[in-house]
Amino acid sequence: MRSYEFTAVFRVKEDNYATGLKAVKAIFEKNGVTISSEEDMGDRLLAYPVKKEERGHYHLLNIDADPAGILKIEEALKLETSLLKYLFVKKD
């Protein structure tokens, strides 16, 4: 298991944030990822439009995951419509 920071940007409209976060956590749970901490960073203006959205809701998760499972998780995250962007960063 390796430690990662996972940052996600969700759509703000129509409460997509809550349903999107729930879906992301379900994907993590299905793939054996443990969440050590999380931080809601709130709504922010995006630097540039992403999928025709000007604002996004940011959420930071510190997770422990198997490095081989990250690719499987990314495949599932690409199908999540309420997720605008995401980033995995390996922690030392």
Buried (B, 14 or more C-beta within 10 A) or exposed (E): EEEBBBBBBBBBEEEBBEBBBEBBBEBBEEBEBEBEEEEEEEEEEBEEEBEEBEBBBBBBBBBBBEEEBBEBBEEBBEEBEBBBBBEBEEEE
